[in-house]
Amino acid sequence: MSGHQAEPDFKNPGYWNNRYIEGNLPWDSGEVDEHLAQYVTDTPAPGARALDVGCGTGTNTRWLQQLGFEAAGVDLSAKAIE
């Protein structure tokens, strides 16, 4: 036994579903991404469309919708967007 753990399979939806089930989400602060907020503030685009790829729990997607964007989010993990 080498003591090495197998590398996570980031392309496997089950890996991400388990992270959401376990609540192991250090990236999910519940706050809008500061870089996105700055960009949208600096570059207004009323009625624009946005696709949030890897949206997780949808924080940024919902925020964009509240600003009038036609926004949709997709994520590999079904648990993330339930």
C-alpha positions as CSV (number, residue, x, y, z in Angstrom):
1,M,0.0,0.0,0.0
2,S,1.5,3.3,-1.1
3,G,-0.4,5.6,1.1
4,H,-1.5,7.8,-1.8
5,Q,-5.1,8.7,-2.1
6,A,-6.7,8.4,-5.6
7,E,-7.1,11.7,-7.4
8,P,-10.6,13.0,-7.3
9,D,-12.6,12.5,-10.5
10,F,-13.6,16.1,-11.1
11,K,-15.5,15.1,-14.3
12,N,-17.7,12.7,-12.3
13,P,-21.0,14.3,-11.2
14,G,-21.1,11.9,-8.3
15,Y,-17.9,13.5,-6.9
16,W,-19.6,16.9,-6.9
17,N,-23.0,15.6,-5.6
18,N,-21.1,14.1,-2.6
19,R,-19.4,17.4,-1.9
20,Y,-22.8,19.2,-1.8
21,I,-24.4,16.4,0.3
22,E,-21.6,16.6,2.8
23,G,-21.6,20.4,2.8
24,N,-17.9,20.5,1.9
25,L,-18.2,23.7,-0.1
26,P,-15.4,26.1,0.8
27,W,-16.0,28.1,-2.4
28,D,-19.7,28.7,-1.7
29,S,-19.8,31.8,0.5
30,G,-23.4,32.7,-0.3
31,E,-22.1,36.1,-1.6
32,V,-22.0,37.3,-5.2
33,D,-18.5,36.9,-6.7
34,E,-16.7,40.3,-6.3
35,H,-15.2,40.2,-9.7
36,L,-18.6,39.6,-11.4
37,A,-20.1,42.4,-9.3
38,Q,-17.4,44.8,-10.3
39,Y,-17.7,43.9,-14.0
40,V,-21.4,44.3,-14.0
41,T,-21.2,47.6,-12.1
42,D,-18.6,48.9,-14.6
43,T,-20.3,47.5,-17.7
44,P,-24.0,47.8,-17.4
45,A,-25.9,45.7,-20.0
46,P,-29.7,45.9,-19.3
47,G,-31.6,42.9,-20.6
48,A,-28.4,41.0,-21.4
49,R,-28.2,37.3,-21.2
50,A,-25.8,35.3,-19.0
51,L,-25.0,31.6,-18.7
52,D,-23.4,30.7,-15.3
53,V,-21.5,27.5,-16.0
54,G,-20.7,25.7,-12.8
55,C,-23.2,27.8,-11.0
56,G,-23.2,25.7,-7.8
57,T,-26.1,26.9,-5.6
58,G,-26.9,29.7,-8.1
59,T,-25.9,32.7,-6.0
60,N,-24.5,34.6,-9.0
61,T,-27.3,33.5,-11.3
62,R,-30.0,34.7,-9.0
63,W,-28.2,38.0,-8.5
64,L,-28.0,38.6,-12.2
65,Q,-31.7,37.8,-12.6
66,Q,-32.5,40.4,-9.9
67,L,-30.6,43.0,-12.0
68,G,-32.7,42.2,-15.0
69,F,-30.4,39.8,-16.8
70,E,-31.9,36.8,-18.6
71,A,-29.6,34.4,-16.6
72,A,-29.5,30.6,-16.4
73,G,-27.2,28.4,-14.4
74,V,-25.9,24.9,-15.1
75,D,-23.9,22.6,-12.9
76,L,-22.5,19.1,-13.2
77,S,-24.0,18.4,-9.8
78,A,-27.7,17.9,-9.6
79,K,-27.5,18.3,-5.8
80,A,-26.0,21.8,-6.2
81,I,-29.0,23.1,-8.1
82,E,-31.9,21.3,-6.3
